[in-house]
Amino acid sequence: MTAVHTLDVRGLLCPLPVIRTQNRVRDLEDGEVLEVVASDPGVLHDIPAWCRIHGHRVLACDERENDILFRIEVARG
């Protein structure tokens, strides 16, 4: 079973959601999943771009009321 971790970055504006996501991913293992909950609409572009650059995979992106939820699969190597 894949471990799922959560990071709440609601209320933070660019670039802080991506920086906090990057810092959290450093502590995770290959294949683990990080759920990021954000409120800044900029993450809709920033987090997928960051994932592409660093080789992580966006599993899902959902908008719920004022929240944006990403599920990211961590990739090492």
PDB file with one MODEL, atoms N, CA, C and O in Angstrom:
MODEL        1
ATOM      1  N   MET A   1       0.847  -1.185   0.000  1.00  0.00           N
ATOM      2  CA  MET A   1       0.000   0.000   0.000  1.00  0.00           C
ATOM      3  C   MET A   1       0.892   1.248   0.000  1.00  0.00           C
ATOM      4  O   MET A   1       1.869   1.315   0.746  1.00  0.00           O
ATOM      5  N   THR A   2       0.560   2.214  -0.823  1.00  0.00           N
ATOM      6  CA  THR A   2       1.338   3.439  -0.945  1.00  0.00           C
ATOM      7  C   THR A   2       1.016   4.384   0.197  1.00  0.00           C
ATOM      8  O   THR A   2      -0.151   4.619   0.511  1.00  0.00           O
ATOM      9  N   ALA A   3       2.051   4.924   0.816  1.00  0.00           N
ATOM     10  CA  ALA A   3       1.854   5.897   1.891  1.00  0.00           C
ATOM     11  C   ALA A   3       1.344   7.207   1.304  1.00  0.00           C
ATOM     12  O   ALA A   3       1.809   7.650   0.254  1.00  0.00           O
ATOM     13  N   VAL A   4       0.391   7.820   1.987  1.00  0.00           N
ATOM     14  CA  VAL A   4      -0.158   9.103   1.557  1.00  0.00           C
ATOM     15  C   VAL A   4       0.105  10.118   2.671  1.00  0.00           C
ATOM     16  O   VAL A   4      -0.194   9.867   3.839  1.00  0.00           O
ATOM     17  N   HIS A   5       0.655  11.241   2.298  1.00  0.00           N
ATOM     18  CA  HIS A   5       0.962  12.315   3.228  1.00  0.00           C
ATOM     19  C   HIS A   5       0.185  13.555   2.794  1.00  0.00           C
ATOM     20  O   HIS A   5      -0.166  13.686   1.622  1.00  0.00           O
ATOM     21  N   THR A   6      -0.083  14.461   3.727  1.00  0.00           N
ATOM     22  CA  THR A   6      -0.860  15.657   3.424  1.00  0.00           C
ATOM     23  C   THR A   6      -0.067  16.907   3.773  1.00  0.00           C
ATOM     24  O   THR A   6       0.638  16.953   4.781  1.00  0.00           O
ATOM     25  N   LEU A   7      -0.194  17.920   2.923  1.00  0.00           N
ATOM     26  CA  LEU A   7       0.424  19.220   3.151  1.00  0.00           C
ATOM     27  C   LEU A   7      -0.637  20.285   2.911  1.00  0.00           C
ATOM     28  O   LEU A   7      -1.210  20.360   1.824  1.00  0.00           O
ATOM     29  N   ASP A   8      -0.896  21.098   3.908  1.00  0.00           N
ATOM     30  CA  ASP A   8      -1.890  22.172   3.810  1.00  0.00           C
ATOM     31  C   ASP A   8      -1.168  23.492   3.612  1.00  0.00           C
ATOM     32  O   ASP A   8      -0.486  23.974   4.516  1.00  0.00           O
ATOM     33  N   VAL A   9      -1.317  24.079   2.430  1.00  0.00           N
ATOM     34  CA  VAL A   9      -0.689  25.369   2.127  1.00  0.00           C
ATOM     35  C   VAL A   9      -1.750  26.430   1.822  1.00  0.00           C
ATOM     36  O   VAL A   9      -1.476  27.425   1.151  1.00  0.00           O
ATOM     37  N   ARG A  10      -2.960  26.201   2.327  1.00  0.00           N
ATOM     38  CA  ARG A  10      -4.024  27.193   2.126  1.00  0.00           C
ATOM     39  C   ARG A  10      -3.625  28.509   2.793  1.00  0.00           C
ATOM     40  O   ARG A  10      -3.040  28.527   3.877  1.00  0.00           O
ATOM     41  N   GLY A  11      -3.953  29.595   2.123  1.00  0.00           N
ATOM     42  CA  GLY A  11      -3.637  30.919   2.645  1.00  0.00           C
ATOM     43  C   GLY A  11      -2.272  31.436   2.219  1.00  0.00           C
ATOM     44  O   GLY A  11      -1.965  32.610   2.424  1.00  0.00           O
ATOM     45  N   LEU A  12      -1.452  30.582   1.631  1.00  0.00           N
ATOM     46  CA  LEU A  12      -0.137  31.010   1.166  1.00  0.00           C
ATOM     47  C   LEU A  12      -0.193  31.361  -0.320  1.00  0.00           C
ATOM     48  O   LEU A  12      -0.911  30.730  -1.095  1.00  0.00           O
ATOM     49  N   LEU A  13       0.568  32.368  -0.696  1.00  0.00           N
ATOM     50  CA  LEU A  13       0.610  32.809  -2.091  1.00  0.00           C
ATOM     51  C   LEU A  13       1.949  32.442  -2.709  1.00  0.00           C
ATOM     52  O   LEU A  13       2.932  32.196  -2.011  1.00  0.00           O
ATOM     53  N   CYS A  14       1.961  32.410  -4.038  1.00  0.00           N
ATOM     54  CA  CYS A  14       3.140  32.090  -4.824  1.00  0.00           C
ATOM     55  C   CYS A  14       4.320  32.923  -4.345  1.00  0.00           C
ATOM     56  O   CYS A  14       4.178  34.126  -4.126  1.00  0.00           O
ATOM     57  N   PRO A  15       5.447  32.320  -4.184  1.00  0.00           N
ATOM     58  CA  PRO A  15       5.872  30.967  -4.517  1.00  0.00           C
ATOM     59  C   PRO A  15       5.812  29.988  -3.340  1.00  0.00           C
ATOM     60  O   PRO A  15       6.276  28.854  -3.464  1.00  0.00           O
ATOM     61  N   LEU A  16       5.251  30.406  -2.206  1.00  0.00           N
ATOM     62  CA  LEU A  16       5.304  29.577  -0.999  1.00  0.00           C
ATOM     63  C   LEU A  16       4.671  28.195  -1.135  1.00  0.00           C
ATOM     64  O   LEU A  16       5.240  27.241  -0.605  1.00  0.00           O
ATOM     65  N   PRO A  17       3.524  28.023  -1.814  1.00  0.00           N
ATOM     66  CA  PRO A  17       2.987  26.660  -1.935  1.00  0.00           C
ATOM     67  C   PRO A  17       3.959  25.691  -2.610  1.00  0.00           C
ATOM     68  O   PRO A  17       4.069  24.537  -2.195  1.00  0.00           O
ATOM     69  N   VAL A  18       4.654  26.143  -3.632  1.00  0.00           N
ATOM     70  CA  VAL A  18       5.608  25.268  -4.330  1.00  0.00           C
ATOM     71  C   VAL A  18       6.839  25.027  -3.459  1.00  0.00           C
ATOM     72  O   VAL A  18       7.358  23.912  -3.423  1.00  0.00           O
ATOM     73  N   ILE A  19       7.302  26.037  -2.773  1.00  0.00           N
ATOM     74  CA  ILE A  19       8.467  25.873  -1.895  1.00  0.00           C
ATOM     75  C   ILE A  19       8.154  24.888  -0.777  1.00  0.00           C
ATOM     76  O   ILE A  19       8.968  24.016  -0.473  1.00  0.00           O
ATOM     77  N   ARG A  20       6.986  25.018  -0.166  1.00  0.00           N
ATOM     78  CA  ARG A  20       6.604  24.090   0.912  1.00  0.00           C
ATOM     79  C   ARG A  20       6.422  22.669   0.378  1.00  0.00           C
ATOM     80  O   ARG A  20       6.769  21.695   1.045  1.00  0.00           O
ATOM     81  N   THR A  21       5.872  22.563  -0.837  1.00  0.00           N
ATOM     82  CA  THR A  21       5.719  21.244  -1.460  1.00  0.00           C
ATOM     83  C   THR A  21       7.090  20.621  -1.699  1.00  0.00           C
ATOM     84  O   THR A  21       7.307  19.449  -1.391  1.00  0.00           O
ATOM     85  N   GLN A  22       8.000  21.394  -2.241  1.00  0.00           N
ATOM     86  CA  GLN A  22       9.354  20.906  -2.503  1.00  0.00           C
ATOM     87  C   GLN A  22      10.032  20.450  -1.211  1.00  0.00           C
ATOM     88  O   GLN A  22      10.673  19.399  -1.184  1.00  0.00           O
ATOM     89  N   ASN A  23       9.893  21.231  -0.150  1.00  0.00           N
ATOM     90  CA  ASN A  23      10.503  20.874   1.133  1.00  0.00           C
ATOM     91  C   ASN A  23       9.910  19.582   1.689  1.00  0.00           C
ATOM     92  O   ASN A  23      10.636  18.760   2.248  1.00  0.00           O
ATOM     93  N   ARG A  24       8.612  19.398   1.541  1.00  0.00           N
ATOM     94  CA  ARG A  24       7.957  18.185   2.059  1.00  0.00           C
ATOM     95  C   ARG A  24       8.356  16.953   1.257  1.00  0.00           C
ATOM     96  O   ARG A  24       8.584  15.887   1.828  1.00  0.00           O
ATOM     97  N   VAL A  25       8.442  17.093  -0.059  1.00  0.00           N
ATOM     98  CA  VAL A  25       8.798  15.973  -0.934  1.00  0.00           C
ATOM     99  C   VAL A  25      10.195  15.445  -0.607  1.00  0.00           C
ATOM    100  O   VAL A  25      10.457  14.254  -0.773  1.00  0.00           O
ATOM    101  N   ARG A  26      11.074  16.301  -0.152  1.00  0.00           N
ATOM    102  CA  ARG A  26      12.449  15.873   0.207  1.00  0.00           C
ATOM    103  C   ARG A  26      12.449  14.777   1.264  1.00  0.00           C
ATOM    104  O   ARG A  26      13.365  13.956   1.309  1.00  0.00           O
ATOM    105  N   ASP A  27      11.421  14.761   2.117  1.00  0.00           N
ATOM    106  CA  ASP A  27      11.344  13.788   3.209  1.00  0.00           C
ATOM    107  C   ASP A  27      10.639  12.494   2.810  1.00  0.00           C
ATOM    108  O   ASP A  27      10.538  11.573   3.621  1.00  0.00           O
ATOM    109  N   LEU A  28      10.151  12.413   1.571  1.00  0.00           N
ATOM    110  CA  LEU A  28       9.354  11.265   1.147  1.00  0.00           C
ATOM    111  C   LEU A  28      10.172  10.309   0.285  1.00  0.00           C
ATOM    112  O   LEU A  28      11.196  10.673  -0.293  1.00  0.00           O
ATOM    113  N   GLU A  29       9.685   9.084   0.222  1.00  0.00           N
ATOM    114  CA  GLU A  29      10.345   8.039  -0.552  1.00  0.00           C
ATOM    115  C   GLU A  29       9.700   7.913  -1.937  1.00  0.00           C
ATOM    116  O   GLU A  29       8.582   8.376  -2.164  1.00  0.00           O
ATOM    117  N   ASP A  30      10.427   7.279  -2.847  1.00  0.00           N
ATOM    118  CA  ASP A  30       9.931   7.010  -4.191  1.00  0.00           C
ATOM    119  C   ASP A  30       8.596   6.268  -4.118  1.00  0.00           C
ATOM    120  O   ASP A  30       8.473   5.275  -3.400  1.00  0.00           O
ATOM    121  N   GLY A  31       7.613   6.743  -4.852  1.00  0.00           N
ATOM    122  CA  GLY A  31       6.310   6.085  -4.915  1.00  0.00           C
ATOM    123  C   GLY A  31       5.312   6.565  -3.873  1.00  0.00           C
ATOM    124  O   GLY A  31       4.120   6.281  -3.997  1.00  0.00           O
ATOM    125  N   GLU A  32       5.763   7.285  -2.850  1.00  0.00           N
ATOM    126  CA  GLU A  32       4.812   7.811  -1.870  1.00  0.00           C
ATOM    127  C   GLU A  32       4.004   8.937  -2.507  1.00  0.00           C
ATOM    128  O   GLU A  32       4.435   9.556  -3.480  1.00  0.00           O
ATOM    129  N   VAL A  33       2.833   9.190  -1.944  1.00  0.00           N
ATOM    130  CA  VAL A  33       1.916  10.184  -2.505  1.00  0.00           C
ATOM    131  C   VAL A  33       1.761  11.336  -1.515  1.00  0.00           C
ATOM    132  O   VAL A  33       1.568  11.126  -0.317  1.00  0.00           O
ATOM    133  N   LEU A  34       1.850  12.540  -2.036  1.00  0.00           N
ATOM    134  CA  LEU A  34       1.635  13.748  -1.245  1.00  0.00           C
ATOM    135  C   LEU A  34       0.371  14.432  -1.736  1.00  0.00           C
ATOM    136  O   LEU A  34       0.244  14.750  -2.918  1.00  0.00           O
ATOM    137  N   GLU A  35      -0.560  14.657  -0.822  1.00  0.00           N
ATOM    138  CA  GLU A  35      -1.743  15.456  -1.128  1.00  0.00           C
ATOM    139  C   GLU A  35      -1.459  16.882  -0.675  1.00  0.00           C
ATOM    140  O   GLU A  35      -1.141  17.126   0.488  1.00  0.00           O
ATOM    141  N   VAL A  36      -1.579  17.812  -1.604  1.00  0.00           N
ATOM    142  CA  VAL A  36      -1.350  19.219  -1.318  1.00  0.00           C
ATOM    143  C   VAL A  36      -2.692  19.939  -1.437  1.00  0.00           C
ATOM    144  O   VAL A  36      -3.362  19.861  -2.467  1.00  0.00           O
ATOM    145  N   VAL A  37      -3.072  20.639  -0.370  1.00  0.00           N
ATOM    146  CA  VAL A  37      -4.309  21.418  -0.371  1.00  0.00           C
ATOM    147  C   VAL A  37      -3.911  22.884  -0.377  1.00  0.00           C
ATOM    148  O   VAL A  37      -3.219  23.351   0.527  1.00  0.00           O
ATOM    149  N   ALA A  38      -4.351  23.607  -1.398  1.00  0.00           N
ATOM    150  CA  ALA A  38      -3.964  25.008  -1.571  1.00  0.00           C
ATOM    151  C   ALA A  38      -5.191  25.867  -1.852  1.00  0.00           C
ATOM    152  O   ALA A  38      -6.269  25.363  -2.166  1.00  0.00           O
ATOM    153  N   SER A  39      -4.996  27.180  -1.730  1.00  0.00           N
ATOM    154  CA  SER A  39      -6.073  28.108  -2.058  1.00  0.00           C
ATOM    155  C   SER A  39      -5.669  29.098  -3.150  1.00  0.00           C
ATOM    156  O   SER A  39      -6.532  29.745  -3.744  1.00  0.00           O
ATOM    157  N   ASP A  40      -4.378  29.223  -3.418  1.00  0.00           N
ATOM    158  CA  ASP A  40      -3.884  30.142  -4.445  1.00  0.00           C
ATOM    159  C   ASP A  40      -4.080  29.527  -5.825  1.00  0.00           C
ATOM    160  O   ASP A  40      -3.510  28.474  -6.110  1.00  0.00           O
ATOM    161  N   PRO A  41      -4.876  30.162  -6.694  1.00  0.00           N
ATOM    162  CA  PRO A  41      -5.103  29.599  -8.027  1.00  0.00           C
ATOM    163  C   PRO A  41      -3.834  29.460  -8.862  1.00  0.00           C
ATOM    164  O   PRO A  41      -3.828  28.729  -9.852  1.00  0.00           O
ATOM    165  N   GLY A  42      -2.769  30.143  -8.484  1.00  0.00           N
ATOM    166  CA  GLY A  42      -1.505  30.022  -9.199  1.00  0.00           C
ATOM    167  C   GLY A  42      -0.934  28.617  -9.165  1.00  0.00           C
ATOM    168  O   GLY A  42      -0.150  28.245 -10.039  1.00  0.00           O
ATOM    169  N   VAL A  43      -1.321  27.825  -8.156  1.00  0.00           N
ATOM    170  CA  VAL A  43      -0.794  26.458  -8.070  1.00  0.00           C
ATOM    171  C   VAL A  43      -1.279  25.587  -9.219  1.00  0.00           C
ATOM    172  O   VAL A  43      -0.657  24.571  -9.528  1.00  0.00           O
ATOM    173  N   LEU A  44      -2.380  25.969  -9.856  1.00  0.00           N
ATOM    174  CA  LEU A  44      -2.898  25.180 -10.983  1.00  0.00           C
ATOM    175  C   LEU A  44      -1.873  25.091 -12.112  1.00  0.00           C
ATOM    176  O   LEU A  44      -1.858  24.123 -12.872  1.00  0.00           O
ATOM    177  N   HIS A  45      -1.033  26.087 -12.215  1.00  0.00           N
ATOM    178  CA  HIS A  45       0.046  26.075 -13.208  1.00  0.00           C
ATOM    179  C   HIS A  45       1.379  25.706 -12.556  1.00  0.00           C
ATOM    180  O   HIS A  45       2.152  24.924 -13.110  1.00  0.00           O
ATOM    181  N   ASP A  46       1.644  26.275 -11.374  1.00  0.00           N
ATOM    182  CA  ASP A  46       2.961  26.148 -10.750  1.00  0.00           C
ATOM    183  C   ASP A  46       3.302  24.724 -10.317  1.00  0.00           C
ATOM    184  O   ASP A  46       4.410  24.255 -10.578  1.00  0.00           O
ATOM    185  N   ILE A  47       2.384  24.036  -9.669  1.00  0.00           N
ATOM    186  CA  ILE A  47       2.702  22.696  -9.169  1.00  0.00           C
ATOM    187  C   ILE A  47       2.898  21.695 -10.313  1.00  0.00           C
ATOM    188  O   ILE A  47       3.863  20.932 -10.270  1.00  0.00           O
ATOM    189  N   PRO A  48       2.032  21.659 -11.333  1.00  0.00           N
ATOM    190  CA  PRO A  48       2.318  20.744 -12.457  1.00  0.00           C
ATOM    191  C   PRO A  48       3.650  21.057 -13.150  1.00  0.00           C
ATOM    192  O   PRO A  48       4.366  20.141 -13.555  1.00  0.00           O
ATOM    193  N   ALA A  49       3.983  22.342 -13.286  1.00  0.00           N
ATOM    194  CA  ALA A  49       5.255  22.709 -13.917  1.00  0.00           C
ATOM    195  C   ALA A  49       6.422  22.239 -13.056  1.00  0.00           C
ATOM    196  O   ALA A  49       7.408  21.720 -13.580  1.00  0.00           O
ATOM    197  N   TRP A  50       6.323  22.412 -11.756  1.00  0.00           N
ATOM    198  CA  TRP A  50       7.371  21.966 -10.844  1.00  0.00           C
ATOM    199  C   TRP A  50       7.520  20.447 -10.912  1.00  0.00           C
ATOM    200  O   TRP A  50       8.639  19.934 -10.920  1.00  0.00           O
ATOM    201  N   CYS A  51       6.410  19.734 -10.961  1.00  0.00           N
ATOM    202  CA  CYS A  51       6.449  18.271 -11.062  1.00  0.00           C
ATOM    203  C   CYS A  51       7.136  17.822 -12.344  1.00  0.00           C
ATOM    204  O   CYS A  51       7.960  16.908 -12.314  1.00  0.00           O
ATOM    205  N   ARG A  52       6.812  18.448 -13.462  1.00  0.00           N
ATOM    206  CA  ARG A  52       7.453  18.093 -14.739  1.00  0.00           C
ATOM    207  C   ARG A  52       8.964  18.286 -14.665  1.00  0.00           C
ATOM    208  O   ARG A  52       9.727  17.442 -15.134  1.00  0.00           O
ATOM    209  N   ILE A  53       9.387  19.384 -14.083  1.00  0.00           N
ATOM    210  CA  ILE A  53      10.814  19.697 -13.999  1.00  0.00           C
ATOM    211  C   ILE A  53      11.550  18.678 -13.138  1.00  0.00           C
ATOM    212  O   ILE A  53      12.683  18.304 -13.441  1.00  0.00           O
ATOM    213  N   HIS A  54      10.900  18.227 -12.055  1.00  0.00           N
ATOM    214  CA  HIS A  54      11.574  17.360 -11.085  1.00  0.00           C
ATOM    215  C   HIS A  54      11.216  15.882 -11.219  1.00  0.00           C
ATOM    216  O   HIS A  54      11.696  15.061 -10.436  1.00  0.00           O
ATOM    217  N   GLY A  55      10.383  15.529 -12.196  1.00  0.00           N
ATOM    218  CA  GLY A  55      10.090  14.133 -12.475  1.00  0.00           C
ATOM    219  C   GLY A  55       8.989  13.505 -11.645  1.00  0.00           C
ATOM    220  O   GLY A  55       8.771  12.296 -11.727  1.00  0.00           O
ATOM    221  N   HIS A  56       8.289  14.303 -10.844  1.00  0.00           N
ATOM    222  CA  HIS A  56       7.170  13.774 -10.058  1.00  0.00           C
ATOM    223  C   HIS A  56       5.932  13.708 -10.951  1.00  0.00           C
ATOM    224  O   HIS A  56       5.877  14.340 -12.005  1.00  0.00           O
ATOM    225  N   ARG A  57       4.952  12.940 -10.515  1.00  0.00           N
ATOM    226  CA  ARG A  57       3.756  12.741 -11.337  1.00  0.00           C
ATOM    227  C   ARG A  57       2.513  13.275 -10.627  1.00  0.00           C
ATOM    228  O   ARG A  57       2.245  12.929  -9.477  1.00  0.00           O
ATOM    229  N   VAL A  58       1.757  14.127 -11.332  1.00  0.00           N
ATOM    230  CA  VAL A  58       0.475  14.605 -10.801  1.00  0.00           C
ATOM    231  C   VAL A  58      -0.551  13.505 -11.060  1.00  0.00           C
ATOM    232  O   VAL A  58      -0.867  13.195 -12.208  1.00  0.00           O
ATOM    233  N   LEU A  59      -1.061  12.928  -9.991  1.00  0.00           N
ATOM    234  CA  LEU A  59      -2.072  11.870 -10.110  1.00  0.00           C
ATOM    235  C   LEU A  59      -3.465  12.446 -10.250  1.00  0.00           C
ATOM    236  O   LEU A  59      -4.314  11.869 -10.930  1.00  0.00           O
ATOM    237  N   ALA A  60      -3.708  13.587  -9.608  1.00  0.00           N
ATOM    238  CA  ALA A  60      -5.041  14.200  -9.649  1.00  0.00           C
ATOM    239  C   ALA A  60      -4.926  15.670  -9.287  1.00  0.00           C
ATOM    240  O   ALA A  60      -4.023  16.090  -8.564  1.00  0.00           O
ATOM    241  N   CYS A  61      -5.867  16.432  -9.812  1.00  0.00           N
ATOM    242  CA  CYS A  61      -6.011  17.838  -9.457  1.00  0.00           C
ATOM    243  C   CYS A  61      -7.510  18.114  -9.422  1.00  0.00           C
ATOM    244  O   CYS A  61      -8.199  17.995 -10.435  1.00  0.00           O
ATOM    245  N   ASP A  62      -8.005  18.484  -8.247  1.00  0.00           N
ATOM    246  CA  ASP A  62      -9.430  18.749  -8.085  1.00  0.00           C
ATOM    247  C   ASP A  62      -9.627  20.113  -7.439  1.00  0.00           C
ATOM    248  O   ASP A  62      -8.874  20.510  -6.550  1.00  0.00           O
ATOM    249  N   GLU A  63     -10.645  20.818  -7.899  1.00  0.00           N
ATOM    250  CA  GLU A  63     -11.028  22.072  -7.272  1.00  0.00           C
ATOM    251  C   GLU A  63     -12.315  21.838  -6.499  1.00  0.00           C
ATOM    252  O   GLU A  63     -13.302  21.354  -7.053  1.00  0.00           O
ATOM    253  N   ARG A  64     -12.299  22.184  -5.216  1.00  0.00           N
ATOM    254  CA  ARG A  64     -13.460  22.016  -4.343  1.00  0.00           C
ATOM    255  C   ARG A  64     -13.712  23.312  -3.609  1.00  0.00           C
ATOM    256  O   ARG A  64     -12.948  23.694  -2.722  1.00  0.00           O
ATOM    257  N   GLU A  65     -14.776  23.983  -3.975  1.00  0.00           N
ATOM    258  CA  GLU A  65     -15.102  25.293  -3.407  1.00  0.00           C
ATOM    259  C   GLU A  65     -13.887  26.205  -3.528  1.00  0.00           C
ATOM    260  O   GLU A  65     -13.502  26.555  -4.644  1.00  0.00           O
ATOM    261  N   ASN A  66     -13.270  26.601  -2.415  1.00  0.00           N
ATOM    262  CA  ASN A  66     -12.125  27.509  -2.471  1.00  0.00           C
ATOM    263  C   ASN A  66     -10.784  26.789  -2.395  1.00  0.00           C
ATOM    264  O   ASN A  66      -9.735  27.433  -2.360  1.00  0.00           O
ATOM    265  N   ASP A  67     -10.810  25.464  -2.371  1.00  0.00           N
ATOM    266  CA  ASP A  67      -9.586  24.682  -2.240  1.00  0.00           C
ATOM    267  C   ASP A  67      -9.206  24.002  -3.558  1.00  0.00           C
ATOM    268  O   ASP A  67     -10.060  23.652  -4.372  1.00  0.00           O
ATOM    269  N   ILE A  68      -7.920  23.832  -3.731  1.00  0.00           N
ATOM    270  CA  ILE A  68      -7.370  23.083  -4.862  1.00  0.00           C
ATOM    271  C   ILE A  68      -6.580  21.929  -4.261  1.00  0.00           C
ATOM    272  O   ILE A  68      -5.709  22.141  -3.418  1.00  0.00           O
ATOM    273  N   LEU A  69      -6.880  20.722  -4.690  1.00  0.00           N
ATOM    274  CA  LEU A  69      -6.243  19.527  -4.146  1.00  0.00           C
ATOM    275  C   LEU A  69      -5.428  18.837  -5.230  1.00  0.00           C
ATOM    276  O   LEU A  69      -5.949  18.481  -6.287  1.00  0.00           O
ATOM    277  N   PHE A  70      -4.152  18.657  -4.955  1.00  0.00           N
ATOM    278  CA  PHE A  70      -3.262  17.901  -5.838  1.00  0.00           C
ATOM    279  C   PHE A  70      -2.865  16.616  -5.147  1.00  0.00           C
ATOM    280  O   PHE A  70      -2.654  16.592  -3.934  1.00  0.00           O
ATOM    281  N   ARG A  71      -2.765  15.549  -5.919  1.00  0.00           N
ATOM    282  CA  ARG A  71      -2.153  14.296  -5.456  1.00  0.00           C
ATOM    283  C   ARG A  71      -0.919  14.101  -6.331  1.00  0.00           C
ATOM    284  O   ARG A  71      -1.016  14.006  -7.554  1.00  0.00           O
ATOM    285  N   ILE A  72       0.234  14.044  -5.685  1.00  0.00           N
ATOM    286  CA  ILE A  72       1.512  13.960  -6.377  1.00  0.00           C
ATOM    287  C   ILE A  72       2.216  12.671  -5.981  1.00  0.00           C
ATOM    288  O   ILE A  72       2.362  12.369  -4.796  1.00  0.00           O
ATOM    289  N   GLU A  73       2.651  11.912  -6.984  1.00  0.00           N
ATOM    290  CA  GLU A  73       3.460  10.721  -6.718  1.00  0.00           C
ATOM    291  C   GLU A  73       4.929  11.115  -6.800  1.00  0.00           C
ATOM    292  O   GLU A  73       5.386  11.651  -7.810  1.00  0.00           O
ATOM    293  N   VAL A  74       5.653  10.844  -5.736  1.00  0.00           N
ATOM    294  CA  VAL A  74       7.062  11.221  -5.646  1.00  0.00           C
ATOM    295  C   VAL A  74       7.908  10.254  -6.470  1.00  0.00           C
ATOM    296  O   VAL A  74       7.721   9.038  -6.421  1.00  0.00           O
ATOM    297  N   ALA A  75       8.834  10.822  -7.222  1.00  0.00           N
ATOM    298  CA  ALA A  75       9.758  10.017  -8.031  1.00  0.00           C
ATOM    299  C   ALA A  75      11.182  10.376  -7.625  1.00  0.00           C
ATOM    300  O   ALA A  75      11.536  11.551  -7.523  1.00  0.00           O
ATOM    301  N   ARG A  76      11.971   9.370  -7.400  1.00  0.00           N
ATOM    302  CA  ARG A  76      13.408   9.564  -7.086  1.00  0.00           C
ATOM    303  C   ARG A  76      14.211   8.996  -8.231  1.00  0.00           C
ATOM    304  O   ARG A  76      13.975   7.878  -8.690  1.00  0.00           O
ATOM    305  N   GLY A  77      15.163   9.786  -8.683  1.00  0.00           N
ATOM    306  CA  GLY A  77      16.083   9.287  -9.701  1.00  0.00           C
ATOM    307  C   GLY A  77      15.612   9.522 -11.027  1.00  0.00           C
ATOM    308  O   GLY A  77      16.281   9.156 -11.994  1.00  0.00           O
TER     309      GLY A  77
ENDMDL
END
